[in-house]
């Protein structure tokens, strides 16, 4: 168990991303499920950066422009994402305010920052905290789609609050850049290949002490 | 060594020999901690049961209004499709498309594809478009957002309860149940199905 765990790229094998079948690296199409095979996700850094930069640009109008227009009689109120959070807070639902704040503001920003950091460290072939970087990647993959929350809230509110002059909710201009941010950050994190984190030439001090917490798999 | 006995970590490229696990056990990568594979506690029957239950609940969630709003005696209620169409009519196509795709089309397709794959496998043969269906299921999964929509309805109820009287209706409970069932269903390791199909074909 103390032996260093071999990597597929060193053994000359590939795993199918769809069905996990292991084949020699010379095979270009998975024999079980016909998936085109690549040692690393095609597209590379360019694709991830392009999606990420587009998301970062859209993040600004998404937060500055109003996401919802509420009109009651003659009074029109424009609320941005952040002012919507404050409103929830003032009404006493601090728990929901926290959820919306996390889903709409923190998660998209965290995804942009984390992915940029991952791309930069991978491009400089850094061997810094590889395990933690992989964990952070797994987290942003997992939480990414929760940011769509505000889009659904606006859809429901503008349908329900439909009382003509008495009270009316309309979608603000931020909704399109905001949806764009969510979709683009999801695409960016899908296009990033976490195996690049481990492609840095690294001495592995961890291999000297076997990991007792995770004994379920044994090295070849 | 036959390559079917190997498994490669999709997050760090480490290669391991597959081992037989006990039901409920999970094999994790020693290098990066990702899940390599797992042995499910339940089998195809449980997946099939979850899929059928999801289908029934999906119909309920979409057939009944999600919530009702009462403002000074005027009542408004909405189903999911009503919300999608109203968004579309108000000119915000982005919302309408996001809601239609992520909350209606993809979840429905997931349920349909699971049925298409599971029923024949359970009866002992592999469906004709098995591979295509499995690819579609894998690619659709991150874009299926019933659980996010459910949280969205909750936020809407609270936001509206300040200005008007708002009551969650049958559709709301339908979405709560659908979110739980679909989450349980997509947490199954799809390799269970790949392995079953391969065993049937050989």
HADDOCK unambig.tbl for C-alpha pairs under 7 A between the chains (distance, minus, plus):
assign (segid A and resid 5 and name CA) (segid B and resid 14 and name CA) 6.36 0.50 0.50
assign (segid A and resid 5 and name CA) (segid B and resid 15 and name CA) 6.92 0.50 0.50
assign (segid A and resid 6 and name CA) (segid B and resid 14 and name CA) 5.84 0.50 0.50
assign (segid A and resid 6 and name CA) (segid B and resid 15 and name CA) 5.81 0.50 0.50
assign (segid A and resid 7 and name CA) (segid B and resid 13 and name CA) 5.27 0.50 0.50
assign (segid A and resid 7 and name CA) (segid B and resid 14 and name CA) 4.28 0.50 0.50
assign (segid A and resid 7 and name CA) (segid B and resid 15 and name CA) 5.44 0.50 0.50
assign (segid A and resid 8 and name CA) (segid B and resid 8 and name CA) 6.84 0.50 0.50
assign (segid A and resid 8 and name CA) (segid B and resid 13 and name CA) 5.47 0.50 0.50
assign (segid A and resid 8 and name CA) (segid B and resid 14 and name CA) 6.05 0.50 0.50
assign (segid A and resid 8 and name CA) (segid B and resid 15 and name CA) 5.73 0.50 0.50
assign (segid A and resid 15 and name CA) (segid B and resid 8 and name CA) 5.87 0.50 0.50
assign (segid A and resid 18 and name CA) (segid B and resid 135 and name CA) 6.76 0.50 0.50
assign (segid A and resid 19 and name CA) (segid B and resid 191 and name CA) 6.82 0.50 0.50
assign (segid A and resid 19 and name CA) (segid B and resid 194 and name CA) 6.89 0.50 0.50
assign (segid A and resid 21 and name CA) (segid B and resid 4 and name CA) 6.55 0.50 0.50
assign (segid A and resid 22 and name CA) (segid B and resid 3 and name CA) 5.39 0.50 0.50
assign (segid A and resid 22 and name CA) (segid B and resid 4 and name CA) 6.46 0.50 0.50
assign (segid A and resid 22 and name CA) (segid B and resid 6 and name CA) 6.49 0.50 0.50
assign (segid A and resid 22 and name CA) (segid B and resid 7 and name CA) 6.69 0.50 0.50
assign (segid A and resid 23 and name CA) (segid B and resid 3 and name CA) 6.37 0.50 0.50
assign (segid A and resid 33 and name CA) (segid B and resid 131 and name CA) 5.75 0.50 0.50
assign (segid A and resid 88 and name CA) (segid B and resid 159 and name CA) 6.85 0.50 0.50
assign (segid A and resid 96 and name CA) (segid B and resid 155 and name CA) 6.58 0.50 0.50
assign (segid A and resid 131 and name CA) (segid B and resid 32 and name CA) 4.92 0.50 0.50
assign (segid A and resid 134 and name CA) (segid B and resid 32 and name CA) 6.59 0.50 0.50
assign (segid A and resid 146 and name CA) (segid B and resid 148 and name CA) 5.74 0.50 0.50
assign (segid A and resid 148 and name CA) (segid B and resid 148 and name CA) 6.99 0.50 0.50
assign (segid A and resid 149 and name CA) (segid B and resid 148 and name CA) 5.73 0.50 0.50
assign (segid A and resid 149 and name CA) (segid B and resid 149 and name CA) 6.47 0.50 0.50
assign (segid A and resid 149 and name CA) (segid B and resid 152 and name CA) 5.37 0.50 0.50
assign (segid A and resid 150 and name CA) (segid B and resid 152 and name CA) 6.92 0.50 0.50
assign (segid A and resid 151 and name CA) (segid B and resid 95 and name CA) 6.14 0.50 0.50
assign (segid A and resid 152 and name CA) (segid B and resid 99 and name CA) 6.71 0.50 0.50
assign (segid A and resid 152 and name CA) (segid B and resid 149 and name CA) 5.99 0.50 0.50
assign (segid A and resid 152 and name CA) (segid B and resid 152 and name CA) 5.68 0.50 0.50
assign (segid A and resid 153 and name CA) (segid B and resid 152 and name CA) 5.03 0.50 0.50
assign (segid A and resid 153 and name CA) (segid B and resid 153 and name CA) 6.57 0.50 0.50
assign (segid A and resid 153 and name CA) (segid B and resid 155 and name CA) 6.88 0.50 0.50
assign (segid A and resid 153 and name CA) (segid B and resid 156 and name CA) 5.69 0.50 0.50
assign (segid A and resid 155 and name CA) (segid B and resid 83 and name CA) 5.95 0.50 0.50
assign (segid A and resid 155 and name CA) (segid B and resid 87 and name CA) 6.06 0.50 0.50
assign (segid A and resid 155 and name CA) (segid B and resid 95 and name CA) 6.44 0.50 0.50
assign (segid A and resid 156 and name CA) (segid B and resid 83 and name CA) 5.83 0.50 0.50
assign (segid A and resid 156 and name CA) (segid B and resid 156 and name CA) 6.95 0.50 0.50
assign (segid A and resid 157 and name CA) (segid B and resid 156 and name CA) 6.56 0.50 0.50
assign (segid A and resid 159 and name CA) (segid B and resid 78 and name CA) 6.89 0.50 0.50
assign (segid A and resid 159 and name CA) (segid B and resid 83 and name CA) 5.34 0.50 0.50
assign (segid A and resid 159 and name CA) (segid B and resid 86 and name CA) 5.90 0.50 0.50
assign (segid A and resid 160 and name CA) (segid B and resid 69 and name CA) 6.72 0.50 0.50
assign (segid A and resid 160 and name CA) (segid B and resid 76 and name CA) 5.90 0.50 0.50
assign (segid A and resid 160 and name CA) (segid B and resid 77 and name CA) 6.22 0.50 0.50
assign (segid A and resid 160 and name CA) (segid B and resid 78 and name CA) 6.47 0.50 0.50
assign (segid A and resid 176 and name CA) (segid B and resid 94 and name CA) 6.12 0.50 0.50
assign (segid A and resid 194 and name CA) (segid B and resid 11 and name CA) 5.17 0.50 0.50
assign (segid A and resid 194 and name CA) (segid B and resid 12 and name CA) 6.49 0.50 0.50
assign (segid A and resid 195 and name CA) (segid B and resid 11 and name CA) 5.18 0.50 0.50
assign (segid A and resid 195 and name CA) (segid B and resid 12 and name CA) 4.35 0.50 0.50
assign (segid A and resid 195 and name CA) (segid B and resid 13 and name CA) 6.01 0.50 0.50
assign (segid A and resid 198 and name CA) (segid B and resid 12 and name CA) 5.77 0.50 0.50
assign (segid A and resid 211 and name CA) (segid B and resid 30 and name CA) 6.36 0.50 0.50
assign (segid A and resid 214 and name CA) (segid B and resid 28 and name CA) 6.20 0.50 0.50
assign (segid A and resid 214 and name CA) (segid B and resid 30 and name CA) 6.22 0.50 0.50
assign (segid A and resid 216 and name CA) (segid B and resid 27 and name CA) 4.85 0.50 0.50
assign (segid A and resid 216 and name CA) (segid B and resid 28 and name CA) 6.38 0.50 0.50
assign (segid A and resid 217 and name CA) (segid B and resid 16 and name CA) 6.84 0.50 0.50
assign (segid A and resid 217 and name CA) (segid B and resid 27 and name CA) 5.41 0.50 0.50
assign (segid A and resid 217 and name CA) (segid B and resid 28 and name CA) 6.24 0.50 0.50
assign (segid A and resid 217 and name CA) (segid B and resid 29 and name CA) 6.67 0.50 0.50
assign (segid A and resid 218 and name CA) (segid B and resid 16 and name CA) 6.18 0.50 0.50
assign (segid A and resid 218 and name CA) (segid B and resid 17 and name CA) 6.60 0.50 0.50
assign (segid A and resid 219 and name CA) (segid B and resid 16 and name CA) 4.98 0.50 0.50
assign (segid A and resid 219 and name CA) (segid B and resid 17 and name CA) 6.56 0.50 0.50
assign (segid A and resid 220 and name CA) (segid B and resid 15 and name CA) 6.86 0.50 0.50
assign (segid A and resid 220 and name CA) (segid B and resid 16 and name CA) 5.21 0.50 0.50
assign (segid A and resid 220 and name CA) (segid B and resid 17 and name CA) 5.48 0.50 0.50
